Structure formats: structure tokens, C-alpha cells
């Protein structure tokens, strides 16, 4: 697994399309908070929003939007967000080891 950090406004059209595809592919992501438009809207008001693009080999398999507060990753939108997490294709195992690796980025 490799994670590339980007600002939401620097995501390419193909990355945004992949994010939308993943968010629409699974019932647990059926919330506007899991879509790139919400993250980009918050990023328009805040400068601490980032997105981790998760790759397995060369394939983009997930997105982890967050707000960086010092050494901590917080939900995008803080208390305004009722749902948050890693948007992925289902192949990503979110065990403790993977979560630590993701957050170390």
C-alpha cells in the first residue's frame, strides 16, 4: 500500500471520477459526506483539508479525506460531518496495521 497526499483542489478529473465511482459502489458510502464535493466545499473554507489517495501497486483503490490538526487526522467538516472514513473498493483490509500505516502518512 502506498498513500499520496493531495489538497482536494489539486485532484485530477480522473481521480475525482474514481472517488465518485467508489462512493457510489457501496451502500456504506451512501452519504454526501463520502463524496468529493463535500470535501472540496470544506476545503474552500479551510486550509487544513487533505486527501490520502491509497494505491495498491499502481491501482487507485481508496481515498481518505481528513483535516490535519497537528499530528492528528480529524473528520472533514468536524462536527458538521455525520459520516467519515476511508472510501475504498473493498479490497483494502482496514486492520490496525493498515490504519497505522495510513495515518503515518
LUMVEX-274302 format. One record per residue: x, y, z of N, C-alpha, C in turn; residue in one letter; residue number from 1. Coordinates in steps of 0.05 Angstrom, whole numbers, plus 5000, padded with zeros to 4 digits. Atoms other than C-alpha are relative to their C-alpha. Example, Ala and Ser with C-alpha at 12.3 -4.5 7.8 and 13.67 -1.06 7.14 Angstrom:
<atoms>
<atom n_px="5018" n_py="4976" n_pz="5000" ca_px="5246" ca_py="4910" ca_pz="5156" c_px="5018" c_py="5024" c_pz="5000" resn="A" resi="1"/>
<atom n_px="4984" n_py="4976" n_pz="4999" ca_px="5273" ca_py="4979" ca_pz="5143" c_px="4985" c_py="5022" c_pz="5014" resn="S" resi="2"/>
</atoms>
This chain:
<atoms>
<atom n_px="5017" n_py="4977" n_pz="5000" ca_px="5000" ca_py="5000" ca_pz="5000" c_px="5018" c_py="5025" c_pz="5000" resn="X" resi="1"/>
<atom n_px="4986" n_py="4974" n_pz="5002" ca_px="5024" ca_py="5070" ca_pz="4982" c_px="4979" c_py="5022" c_pz="5002" resn="X" resi="2"/>
<atom n_px="5019" n_py="4978" n_pz="4997" ca_px="4990" ca_py="5135" ca_pz="5002" c_px="5013" c_py="5026" c_pz="4990" resn="X" resi="3"/>
<atom n_px="4991" n_py="4974" n_pz="5011" ca_px="4997" ca_py="5200" ca_pz="4963" c_px="4981" c_py="5021" c_pz="5012" resn="X" resi="4"/>
<atom n_px="5016" n_py="4979" n_pz="4989" ca_px="4973" ca_py="5263" ca_pz="4999" c_px="4997" c_py="5023" c_pz="4980" resn="X" resi="5"/>
<atom n_px="5006" n_py="4978" n_pz="5017" ca_px="4939" ca_py="5318" ca_pz="4960" c_px="4980" c_py="5018" c_pz="5013" resn="X" resi="6"/>
<atom n_px="5021" n_py="4981" n_pz="4993" ca_px="4898" ca_py="5380" ca_pz="4972" c_px="4976" c_py="4994" c_pz="4982" resn="X" resi="7"/>
<atom n_px="5024" n_py="5007" n_pz="5016" ca_px="4826" ca_py="5369" ca_pz="4948" c_px="4999" c_py="5015" c_pz="4974" resn="X" resi="8"/>
<atom n_px="5001" n_py="4984" n_pz="5024" ca_px="4832" ca_py="5425" ca_pz="4897" c_px="5020" c_py="4991" c_pz="4979" resn="X" resi="9"/>
<atom n_px="4979" n_py="5009" n_pz="5020" ca_px="4892" ca_py="5391" ca_pz="4864" c_px="4994" c_py="4972" c_pz="4989" resn="X" resi="10"/>
<atom n_px="5007" n_py="5026" n_pz="5011" ca_px="4856" ca_py="5325" ca_pz="4850" c_px="4993" c_py="5003" c_pz="4970" resn="X" resi="11"/>
<atom n_px="5006" n_py="4999" n_pz="5028" ca_px="4852" ca_py="5310" ca_pz="4776" c_px="4972" c_py="4991" c_pz="4994" resn="X" resi="12"/>
<atom n_px="5027" n_py="5008" n_pz="5008" ca_px="4788" ca_py="5297" ca_pz="4738" c_px="4997" c_py="4970" c_pz="5002" resn="X" resi="13"/>
<atom n_px="5002" n_py="5030" n_pz="4998" ca_px="4804" ca_py="5222" ca_pz="4735" c_px="5000" c_py="4991" c_pz="5029" resn="X" resi="14"/>
<atom n_px="5000" n_py="5007" n_pz="4972" ca_px="4818" ca_py="5220" ca_pz="4810" c_px="4972" c_py="5005" c_pz="5012" resn="X" resi="15"/>
<atom n_px="5027" n_py="4993" n_pz="4991" ca_px="4752" ca_py="5255" ca_pz="4824" c_px="4979" c_py="4980" c_pz="4990" resn="X" resi="16"/>
<atom n_px="5018" n_py="5020" n_pz="5011" ca_px="4716" ca_py="5207" ca_pz="4778" c_px="5002" c_py="4973" c_pz="5014" resn="X" resi="17"/>
<atom n_px="4996" n_py="5025" n_pz="4986" ca_px="4747" ca_py="5147" ca_pz="4813" c_px="4988" c_py="5002" c_pz="5028" resn="X" resi="18"/>
<atom n_px="5011" n_py="4996" n_pz="4974" ca_px="4727" ca_py="5175" ca_pz="4881" c_px="4969" c_py="4998" c_pz="4999" resn="X" resi="19"/>
<atom n_px="5029" n_py="5002" n_pz="5003" ca_px="4655" ca_py="5184" ca_pz="4857" c_px="4991" c_py="4971" c_pz="4995" resn="X" resi="20"/>
<atom n_px="5006" n_py="5028" n_pz="5007" ca_px="4655" ca_py="5114" ca_pz="4828" c_px="5001" c_py="4982" c_pz="5026" resn="X" resi="21"/>
<atom n_px="4997" n_py="5016" n_pz="4975" ca_px="4679" ca_py="5084" ca_pz="4895" c_px="4977" c_py="5007" c_pz="5019" resn="X" resi="22"/>
<atom n_px="5021" n_py="4992" n_pz="4981" ca_px="4629" ca_py="5125" ca_pz="4936" c_px="4973" c_py="4990" c_pz="4992" resn="X" resi="23"/>
<atom n_px="5026" n_py="5009" n_pz="5010" ca_px="4572" ca_py="5102" ca_pz="4892" c_px="4998" c_py="4969" c_pz="4999" resn="X" resi="24"/>
<atom n_px="4999" n_py="5029" n_pz="5004" ca_px="4593" ca_py="5029" ca_pz="4891" c_px="4992" c_py="4984" c_pz="5024" resn="X" resi="25"/>
<atom n_px="5005" n_py="5014" n_pz="4976" ca_px="4579" ca_py="5011" ca_pz="4963" c_px="4980" c_py="5015" c_pz="5017" resn="X" resi="26"/>
<atom n_px="5022" n_py="4988" n_pz="4984" ca_px="4518" ca_py="5023" ca_pz="5008" c_px="5011" c_py="5016" c_pz="5023" resn="X" resi="27"/>
<atom n_px="4991" n_py="4986" n_pz="4977" ca_px="4560" ca_py="5045" ca_pz="5067" c_px="5011" c_py="5028" c_pz="4994" resn="X" resi="28"/>
<atom n_px="4991" n_py="4973" n_pz="5008" ca_px="4583" ca_py="5106" ca_pz="5028" c_px="4977" c_py="5017" c_pz="4989" resn="X" resi="29"/>
<atom n_px="5024" n_py="4986" n_pz="5010" ca_px="4512" ca_py="5129" ca_pz="5013" c_px="4994" c_py="5024" c_pz="5018" resn="X" resi="30"/>
<atom n_px="5003" n_py="4975" n_pz="4984" ca_px="4521" ca_py="5197" ca_pz="5046" c_px="5016" c_py="5021" c_pz="4985" resn="X" resi="31"/>
<atom n_px="4985" n_py="4979" n_pz="5014" ca_px="4542" ca_py="5264" ca_pz="5016" c_px="5027" c_py="5005" c_pz="5013" resn="X" resi="32"/>
<atom n_px="4975" n_py="4995" n_pz="4986" ca_px="4598" ca_py="5266" ca_pz="5068" c_px="5023" c_py="4983" c_pz="4988" resn="X" resi="33"/>
<atom n_px="4980" n_py="5017" n_pz="5012" ca_px="4634" ca_py="5210" ca_pz="5030" c_px="5007" c_py="5008" c_pz="4971" resn="X" resi="34"/>
<atom n_px="4995" n_py="4992" n_pz="5027" ca_px="4634" ca_py="5247" ca_pz="4964" c_px="5019" c_py="5023" c_pz="4998" resn="X" resi="35"/>
<atom n_px="4979" n_py="4980" n_pz="5002" ca_px="4689" ca_py="5293" ca_pz="4938" c_px="4989" c_py="5029" c_pz="5002" resn="X" resi="36"/>
<atom n_px="5011" n_py="4973" n_pz="5000" ca_px="4642" ca_py="5353" ca_pz="4932" c_px="4999" c_py="5011" c_pz="5028" resn="X" resi="37"/>
<atom n_px="5000" n_py="4991" n_pz="4972" ca_px="4634" ca_py="5357" ca_pz="5008" c_px="5028" c_py="5008" c_pz="5009" resn="X" resi="38"/>
<atom n_px="4972" n_py="4994" n_pz="4992" ca_px="4709" ca_py="5353" ca_pz="5019" c_px="5011" c_py="5025" c_pz="4987" resn="X" resi="39"/>
<atom n_px="4991" n_py="4976" n_pz="5015" ca_px="4723" ca_py="5405" ca_pz="4966" c_px="4986" c_py="5025" c_pz="5011" resn="X" resi="40"/>
<atom n_px="5014" n_py="4976" n_pz="4989" ca_px="4670" ca_py="5452" ca_pz="4995" c_px="5012" c_py="5008" c_pz="5027" resn="X" resi="41"/>
<atom n_px="4987" n_py="4993" n_pz="4974" ca_px="4701" ca_py="5448" ca_pz="5065" c_px="5028" c_py="5011" c_pz="4994" resn="X" resi="42"/>
<atom n_px="4973" n_py="4991" n_pz="5006" ca_px="4770" ca_py="5457" ca_pz="5034" c_px="5000" c_py="5029" c_pz="4989" resn="X" resi="43"/>
<atom n_px="5002" n_py="4973" n_pz="5009" ca_px="4745" ca_py="5521" ca_pz="5002" c_px="4999" c_py="5021" c_pz="5023" resn="X" resi="44"/>
<atom n_px="5002" n_py="4983" n_pz="4976" ca_px="4736" ca_py="5549" ca_pz="5073" c_px="5023" c_py="4995" c_pz="5020" resn="X" resi="45"/>
<atom n_px="4980" n_py="5008" n_pz="4980" ca_px="4793" ca_py="5514" ca_pz="5109" c_px="5026" c_py="4993" c_pz="4984" resn="X" resi="46"/>
<atom n_px="4975" n_py="5006" n_pz="5013" ca_px="4867" ca_py="5506" ca_pz="5092" c_px="5013" c_py="4974" c_pz="5011" resn="X" resi="47"/>
<atom n_px="4988" n_py="5024" n_pz="4987" ca_px="4878" ca_py="5442" ca_pz="5133" c_px="4988" c_py="4974" c_pz="4989" resn="X" resi="48"/>
<atom n_px="5013" n_py="5024" n_pz="5011" ca_px="4839" ca_py="5393" ca_pz="5089" c_px="5019" c_py="4986" c_pz="4981" resn="X" resi="49"/>
<atom n_px="4983" n_py="5016" n_pz="5018" ca_px="4878" ca_py="5337" ca_pz="5055" c_px="4985" c_py="4975" c_pz="4992" resn="X" resi="50"/>
<atom n_px="5011" n_py="5026" n_pz="5009" ca_px="4862" ca_py="5273" ca_pz="5018" c_px="5023" c_py="4981" c_pz="4996" resn="X" resi="51"/>
<atom n_px="4980" n_py="5021" n_pz="5005" ca_px="4903" ca_py="5210" ca_pz="5022" c_px="4989" c_py="4982" c_pz="4977" resn="X" resi="52"/>
<atom n_px="5007" n_py="5017" n_pz="5022" ca_px="4900" ca_py="5173" ca_pz="4955" c_px="5014" c_py="4973" c_pz="5005" resn="X" resi="53"/>
<atom n_px="4989" n_py="5026" n_pz="4992" ca_px="4910" ca_py="5099" ca_pz="4970" c_px="5004" c_py="4983" c_pz="4976" resn="X" resi="54"/>
<atom n_px="4994" n_py="5017" n_pz="5023" ca_px="4945" ca_py="5056" ca_pz="4918" c_px="5010" c_py="4973" c_pz="5010" resn="X" resi="55"/>
<atom n_px="4989" n_py="5027" n_pz="4997" ca_px="4957" ca_py="4982" ca_pz="4916" c_px="5013" c_py="4994" c_pz="4974" resn="X" resi="56"/>
<atom n_px="4984" n_py="5001" n_pz="5025" ca_px="5013" ca_py="4973" ca_pz="4866" c_px="4994" c_py="5026" c_pz="4985" resn="X" resi="57"/>
<atom n_px="5006" n_py="4976" n_pz="5016" ca_px="4991" ca_py="5022" ca_pz="4811" c_px="4971" c_py="5008" c_pz="5000" resn="X" resi="58"/>
<atom n_px="5029" n_py="4996" n_pz="5001" ca_px="4916" ca_py="5018" ca_pz="4823" c_px="4990" c_py="5017" c_pz="5023" resn="X" resi="59"/>
<atom n_px="5012" n_py="4983" n_pz="4980" ca_px="4879" ca_py="5073" ca_pz="4860" c_px="4976" c_py="4986" c_pz="5012" resn="X" resi="60"/>
<atom n_px="5021" n_py="5016" n_pz="4987" ca_px="4836" ca_py="5035" ca_pz="4910" c_px="4985" c_py="5014" c_pz="5022" resn="X" resi="61"/>
<atom n_px="5014" n_py="4987" n_pz="4979" ca_px="4815" ca_py="5087" ca_pz="4960" c_px="5008" c_py="5029" c_pz="5005" resn="X" resi="62"/>
<atom n_px="4996" n_py="4972" n_pz="4993" ca_px="4811" ca_py="5157" ca_pz="4988" c_px="4995" c_py="5004" c_pz="5030" resn="X" resi="63"/>
<atom n_px="5003" n_py="4994" n_pz="4972" ca_px="4820" ca_py="5182" ca_pz="5059" c_px="5000" c_py="5031" c_pz="5004" resn="X" resi="64"/>
<atom n_px="5001" n_py="4971" n_pz="4995" ca_px="4795" ca_py="5255" ca_pz="5067" c_px="5002" c_py="5005" c_pz="5030" resn="X" resi="65"/>
<atom n_px="4998" n_py="4993" n_pz="4972" ca_px="4814" ca_py="5288" ca_pz="5132" c_px="5009" c_py="5029" c_pz="5003" resn="X" resi="66"/>
<atom n_px="4989" n_py="4975" n_pz="4993" ca_px="4831" ca_py="5353" ca_pz="5166" c_px="5024" c_py="4995" c_pz="5019" resn="X" resi="67"/>
<atom n_px="4976" n_py="5004" n_pz="4984" ca_px="4901" ca_py="5356" ca_pz="5195" c_px="5000" c_py="5021" c_pz="5023" resn="X" resi="68"/>
<atom n_px="4998" n_py="4983" n_pz="4976" ca_px="4905" ca_py="5384" ca_pz="5266" c_px="5025" c_py="4991" c_pz="5015" resn="X" resi="69"/>
<atom n_px="4975" n_py="5009" n_pz="4988" ca_px="4977" ca_py="5379" ca_pz="5287" c_px="5008" c_py="4972" c_pz="4990" resn="X" resi="70"/>
<atom n_px="4993" n_py="5028" n_pz="5008" ca_px="4994" ca_py="5305" ca_pz="5287" c_px="4975" c_py="4982" c_pz="4998" resn="X" resi="71"/>
<atom n_px="5024" n_py="5015" n_pz="5001" ca_px="4921" ca_py="5284" ca_pz="5285" c_px="4984" c_py="5004" c_pz="4974" resn="X" resi="72"/>
<atom n_px="5019" n_py="4998" n_pz="5023" ca_px="4873" ca_py="5269" ca_pz="5228" c_px="4972" c_py="5001" c_pz="5011" resn="X" resi="73"/>
<atom n_px="5027" n_py="4996" n_pz="4991" ca_px="4803" ca_py="5295" ca_pz="5241" c_px="4981" c_py="4997" c_pz="4977" resn="X" resi="74"/>
<atom n_px="5020" n_py="5001" n_pz="5021" ca_px="4738" ca_py="5285" ca_pz="5202" c_px="4998" c_py="5027" c_pz="4985" resn="X" resi="75"/>
<atom n_px="5005" n_py="4976" n_pz="5015" ca_px="4728" ca_py="5335" ca_pz="5146" c_px="4973" c_py="5012" c_pz="5008" resn="X" resi="76"/>
<atom n_px="5025" n_py="4986" n_pz="4992" ca_px="4677" ca_py="5386" ca_pz="5169" c_px="4995" c_py="4998" c_pz="5030" resn="X" resi="77"/>
<atom n_px="5003" n_py="5002" n_pz="4971" ca_px="4687" ca_py="5368" ca_pz="5243" c_px="4972" c_py="4991" c_pz="5008" resn="X" resi="78"/>
<atom n_px="5026" n_py="5007" n_pz="4990" ca_px="4620" ca_py="5367" ca_pz="5279" c_px="4978" c_py="5002" c_pz="4980" resn="X" resi="79"/>
<atom n_px="5021" n_py="4998" n_pz="5021" ca_px="4583" ca_py="5382" ca_pz="5215" c_px="4998" c_py="4973" c_pz="4985" resn="X" resi="80"/>
<atom n_px="5000" n_py="5025" n_pz="5015" ca_px="4601" ca_py="5313" ca_pz="5188" c_px="4990" c_py="4977" c_pz="5017" resn="X" resi="81"/>
<atom n_px="5012" n_py="5022" n_pz="4985" ca_px="4558" ca_py="5255" ca_pz="5210" c_px="5012" c_py="4973" c_pz="4991" resn="X" resi="82"/>
<atom n_px="4988" n_py="5025" n_pz="5010" ca_px="4598" ca_py="5203" ca_pz="5170" c_px="5027" c_py="5007" c_pz="4989" resn="X" resi="83"/>
<atom n_px="4974" n_py="4996" n_pz="5010" ca_px="4671" ca_py="5197" ca_pz="5154" c_px="5015" c_py="4973" c_pz="5001" resn="X" resi="84"/>
<atom n_px="4984" n_py="5024" n_pz="5001" ca_px="4724" ca_py="5145" ca_pz="5138" c_px="5014" c_py="4997" c_pz="4974" resn="X" resi="85"/>
<atom n_px="4986" n_py="5007" n_pz="5024" ca_px="4763" ca_py="5112" ca_pz="5083" c_px="4980" c_py="4991" c_pz="4979" resn="X" resi="86"/>
<atom n_px="5017" n_py="5008" n_pz="5022" ca_px="4726" ca_py="5107" ca_pz="5017" c_px="5017" c_py="4982" c_pz="4983" resn="X" resi="87"/>
<atom n_px="4983" n_py="5019" n_pz="5013" ca_px="4752" ca_py="5044" ca_pz="4984" c_px="4984" c_py="4980" c_pz="4984" resn="X" resi="88"/>
<atom n_px="5013" n_py="5019" n_pz="5019" ca_px="4737" ca_py="4989" ca_pz="4934" c_px="4993" c_py="4973" c_pz="5013" resn="X" resi="89"/>
<atom n_px="5006" n_py="5025" n_pz="4986" ca_px="4730" ca_py="4934" ca_pz="4987" c_px="5024" c_py="4981" c_pz="5002" resn="X" resi="90"/>
<atom n_px="4977" n_py="5017" n_pz="4999" ca_px="4798" ca_py="4903" ca_pz="4974" c_px="5019" c_py="5008" c_pz="5022" resn="X" resi="91"/>
<atom n_px="4983" n_py="4989" n_pz="4979" ca_px="4830" ca_py="4945" ca_pz="5029" c_px="4992" c_py="4988" c_pz="5027" resn="X" resi="92"/>
<atom n_px="5005" n_py="5010" n_pz="4973" ca_px="4836" ca_py="4910" ca_pz="5096" c_px="5007" c_py="5022" c_pz="5019" resn="X" resi="93"/>
<atom n_px="4995" n_py="4978" n_pz="4982" ca_px="4828" ca_py="4963" ca_pz="5149" c_px="5006" c_py="4990" c_pz="5028" resn="X" resi="94"/>
<atom n_px="4991" n_py="5009" n_pz="4974" ca_px="4861" ca_py="4925" ca_pz="5205" c_px="5017" c_py="5021" c_pz="5014" resn="X" resi="95"/>
<atom n_px="4984" n_py="4980" n_pz="4984" ca_px="4902" ca_py="4961" ca_pz="5259" c_px="5026" c_py="5007" c_pz="4986" resn="X" resi="96"/>
<atom n_px="4974" n_py="4995" n_pz="5014" ca_px="4967" ca_py="4954" ca_pz="5219" c_px="4996" c_py="5019" c_pz="4977" resn="X" resi="97"/>
<atom n_px="5005" n_py="4983" n_pz="5023" ca_px="4937" ca_py="4985" ca_pz="5157" c_px="4992" c_py="5028" c_pz="5008" resn="X" resi="98"/>
<atom n_px="5009" n_py="4973" n_pz="4990" ca_px="4904" ca_py="5042" ca_pz="5196" c_px="5024" c_py="5016" c_pz="5010" resn="X" resi="99"/>
<atom n_px="4975" n_py="4986" n_pz="4990" ca_px="4971" ca_py="5059" ca_pz="5230" c_px="5017" c_py="5009" c_pz="4976" resn="X" resi="100"/>
<atom n_px="4984" n_py="4993" n_pz="5024" ca_px="5006" ca_py="5058" ca_pz="5162" c_px="4988" c_py="5024" c_pz="4986" resn="X" resi="101"/>
<atom n_px="5014" n_py="4978" n_pz="5013" ca_px="4954" ca_py="5104" ca_pz="5132" c_px="5003" c_py="5026" c_pz="5015" resn="X" resi="102"/>
<atom n_px="4998" n_py="4976" n_pz="4984" ca_px="4956" ca_py="5153" ca_pz="5190" c_px="5029" c_py="5011" c_pz="5002" resn="X" resi="103"/>
<atom n_px="4972" n_py="4992" n_pz="4999" ca_px="5032" ca_py="5155" ca_pz="5189" c_px="5007" c_py="5019" c_pz="4977" resn="X" resi="104"/>
<atom n_px="4995" n_py="4983" n_pz="5024" ca_px="5029" ca_py="5189" ca_pz="5121" c_px="4996" c_py="5028" c_pz="5007" resn="X" resi="105"/>
</atoms>
